[in-house]
């Protein structure tokens, strides 16, 4: 049981690191963000808000949105990692 939890902790730790790495490099182009906004507005039957700020061709709000998603995934996986390590320690002391 301890081996399984330790391996699971290692795997979730690597996945957490990979998610943070992805968050650091992911970018959304202006065209992708405009397309996403038009699609969402069409689903809701409203006029799309196409206002935005670009930097080197990347849409800032879209990039921040996707980075936040990857950062959230990484943080959850980091919490799983430390929780598994704590359980292993408790089991070792029983």
Backbone bond lengths (Angstrom), bond angles and torsions (degrees), N, CA, C in turn:
res aa  C-N    CA-C-N  psi(-1)  N-CA   C-N-CA  omega(-1)  CA-C   N-CA-C  phi
1 X - - - 1.445 - - 1.531 111.60 -
2 X 1.329 117.04 -43.93 1.463 120.49 -179.86 1.526 111.08 -63.84
3 X 1.323 115.97 -38.27 1.477 119.90 179.46 1.526 109.86 -63.12
4 X 1.332 115.79 -45.23 1.463 120.08 179.59 1.529 110.56 -59.52
5 X 1.337 117.19 -46.59 1.464 121.06 -179.68 1.524 111.69 -65.23
6 X 1.320 116.89 -37.19 1.465 120.59 178.14 1.526 110.55 -65.64
7 X 1.319 116.63 -44.69 1.475 120.64 178.49 1.529 109.85 -63.84
8 X 1.335 116.78 -42.39 1.463 120.12 178.00 1.527 110.91 -61.72
9 X 1.323 116.64 -38.01 1.463 121.44 177.94 1.532 110.74 -64.31
10 X 1.309 116.16 -43.82 1.471 120.56 179.21 1.529 110.48 -63.23
11 X 1.325 116.10 -44.59 1.470 120.42 -179.45 1.526 110.27 -62.99
12 X 1.339 117.00 -46.48 1.462 118.46 -179.69 1.532 111.32 -66.86
13 X 1.326 117.47 -31.13 1.464 120.58 175.47 1.521 112.08 -64.94
14 X 1.333 116.38 -43.64 1.464 119.62 177.22 1.530 111.46 -66.29
15 X 1.336 116.91 -39.16 1.461 119.94 177.71 1.528 110.98 -65.28
16 X 1.325 116.39 -37.61 1.459 120.58 175.93 1.529 110.46 -61.35
17 X 1.310 116.20 -47.87 1.471 120.38 179.53 1.530 110.80 -61.32
18 X 1.329 116.61 -41.46 1.464 120.41 179.22 1.530 110.66 -64.47
19 X 1.327 116.96 -38.21 1.460 120.63 179.17 1.524 111.04 -66.03
20 X 1.335 116.80 -40.39 1.463 119.04 177.44 1.533 111.23 -68.13
21 X 1.310 116.28 -35.63 1.464 119.47 175.42 1.527 110.40 -63.42
22 X 1.328 116.36 -45.00 1.469 120.99 177.85 1.523 110.22 -59.39
23 X 1.350 116.92 -43.55 1.468 121.29 179.56 1.528 111.70 -60.26
24 X 1.316 116.06 -31.71 1.468 119.27 -176.98 1.524 113.31 -77.39
25 X 1.319 117.75 -16.60 1.464 119.49 -176.35 1.524 114.59 -119.91
26 X 1.334 117.85 -11.99 1.460 119.88 -176.37 1.525 110.31 -69.26
27 X 1.324 115.81 140.40 1.460 122.13 179.54 1.531 108.09 -141.10
28 X 1.322 115.34 148.65 1.459 121.89 176.86 1.523 107.94 -117.40
29 X 1.326 116.26 124.80 1.460 119.50 179.36 1.527 109.94 -73.22
30 X 1.299 116.01 159.76 1.471 121.37 179.15 1.527 109.90 -59.17
31 X 1.320 117.04 -40.52 1.460 121.38 -179.06 1.531 111.42 -63.69
32 X 1.333 116.70 -42.06 1.468 120.55 178.11 1.523 111.10 -62.63
33 X 1.324 116.93 -43.09 1.464 121.07 -178.20 1.518 111.19 -67.75
34 X 1.323 117.39 -41.85 1.466 120.42 178.17 1.524 109.75 -62.44
35 X 1.314 116.80 -43.05 1.465 121.22 178.36 1.528 111.07 -61.16
36 X 1.336 117.02 -43.26 1.468 121.58 179.67 1.526 110.17 -63.21
37 X 1.331 116.23 -45.16 1.464 120.41 -178.82 1.528 111.61 -64.46
38 X 1.330 116.68 -41.02 1.467 120.07 178.46 1.528 110.16 -63.00
39 X 1.334 116.24 -41.78 1.460 120.43 179.38 1.518 112.37 -63.02
40 X 1.333 116.90 -44.35 1.463 120.83 178.66 1.522 111.56 -65.48
41 X 1.329 116.68 -40.81 1.465 120.33 179.50 1.529 110.31 -65.64
42 X 1.317 116.97 -38.50 1.462 121.19 179.04 1.527 110.98 -63.77
43 X 1.337 116.57 -40.62 1.466 120.65 178.11 1.519 111.54 -62.41
44 X 1.346 116.08 -37.47 1.460 121.30 -177.88 1.525 112.71 -87.32
45 X 1.332 116.47 -11.91 1.461 120.71 -179.05 1.512 113.60 73.04
46 X 1.333 116.27 32.33 1.465 121.01 179.12 1.524 109.47 -122.52
47 X 1.308 115.16 170.01 1.462 120.99 177.27 1.532 108.69 -78.80
48 X 1.342 118.38 132.86 1.469 119.57 -178.44 1.529 112.77 -72.02
49 X 1.315 115.56 144.64 1.456 121.98 173.18 1.523 106.50 -90.09
50 X 1.310 116.47 107.35 1.464 120.81 -176.18 1.525 112.77 -100.91
51 X 1.319 117.77 11.82 1.458 121.03 177.69 1.525 108.60 -68.38
52 X 1.321 116.52 144.73 1.453 119.40 178.65 1.510 112.47 -175.24
53 X 1.308 114.19 167.73 1.457 121.67 178.36 1.520 107.51 -120.56
54 X 1.328 115.78 132.33 1.458 119.58 177.98 1.512 110.15 -116.02
55 X 1.324 114.09 152.06 1.455 121.56 175.89 1.515 106.63 -139.78
56 X 1.311 116.75 116.75 1.460 122.57 -177.80 1.527 112.08 54.91
57 X 1.320 116.92 34.55 1.461 121.62 178.01 1.519 114.81 86.91
58 X 1.328 117.74 -1.96 1.464 121.60 -179.27 1.516 109.68 -102.30
59 X 1.320 116.48 133.89 1.453 121.28 178.19 1.526 108.75 -76.60
60 X 1.308 116.86 123.26 1.462 120.96 -174.73 1.533 112.40 -66.43
61 X 1.328 117.91 -48.80 1.471 118.77 -177.05 1.524 111.07 -66.66
62 X 1.317 117.80 -39.40 1.462 120.60 176.98 1.519 111.98 -64.53
63 X 1.322 115.76 -40.90 1.466 120.64 178.40 1.524 110.61 -65.68
64 X 1.341 116.98 -43.40 1.470 119.81 177.65 1.524 111.12 -62.25
65 X 1.333 116.31 -39.03 1.462 121.05 -179.34 1.526 110.86 -62.87
66 X 1.312 117.54 -47.36 1.466 120.57 -177.35 1.529 110.74 -72.51
67 X 1.343 117.15 -34.19 1.463 119.61 175.63 1.527 110.89 -64.81
68 X 1.329 117.19 -39.20 1.464 120.80 178.01 1.524 110.74 -62.83
69 X 1.317 116.50 -38.46 1.465 120.62 178.05 1.530 110.51 -61.10
70 X 1.343 116.49 -48.53 1.467 120.27 -179.15 1.524 112.07 -68.15
71 X 1.341 117.07 -36.13 1.469 120.17 176.18 1.525 111.00 -64.12
72 X 1.319 117.68 -38.81 1.465 121.36 177.94 1.521 111.35 -64.25
73 X 1.313 116.28 -43.46 1.473 120.56 177.71 1.523 109.80 -61.00
74 X 1.323 116.44 -44.76 1.467 120.88 -179.50 1.520 111.38 -62.78
75 X 1.318 117.38 -41.68 1.465 120.70 -179.50 1.526 111.37 -65.79
76 X 1.312 117.32 -40.50 1.468 120.75 177.75 1.528 109.83 -63.27
77 X 1.321 116.29 -44.41 1.472 119.61 179.19 1.528 111.34 -65.06
78 X 1.320 118.20 -35.49 1.466 120.78 176.79 1.527 110.11 -65.70
79 X 1.337 116.56 -38.71 1.470 120.15 177.35 1.522 110.92 -65.27
80 X 1.319 117.01 -39.46 1.470 120.98 176.50 1.524 109.71 -63.24
81 X 1.319 116.58 -42.58 1.468 121.32 179.95 1.522 111.50 -57.97
82 X 1.311 116.88 -51.49 1.465 119.62 -177.15 1.524 111.01 -69.32
83 X 1.316 117.48 -33.67 1.471 120.24 177.46 1.521 110.77 -64.59
84 X 1.318 116.68 -42.74 1.466 120.18 178.20 1.529 110.68 -64.06
85 X 1.325 116.97 -39.98 1.461 120.02 178.25 1.525 110.96 -63.81
86 X 1.328 116.82 -38.89 1.465 120.75 178.36 1.527 111.14 -65.16
87 X 1.321 116.97 -40.91 1.470 120.77 178.45 1.518 110.42 -63.33
88 X 1.317 116.72 -42.44 1.467 120.57 178.50 1.526 109.69 -60.04
89 X 1.314 117.99 -44.03 1.473 121.59 179.77 1.534 110.69 -61.92
90 X 1.325 116.90 -43.07 1.463 121.37 179.19 1.534 109.50 -62.19
91 X 1.326 115.92 -45.78 1.469 119.73 179.93 1.528 112.55 -63.12
92 X 1.320 117.06 -33.02 1.458 120.86 179.08 1.527 111.27 -69.79
93 X 1.337 117.01 -26.87 1.462 120.82 -177.36 1.526 113.22 -94.10
94 X 1.320 117.30 1.95 1.474 119.97 178.86 1.516 109.75 -86.19
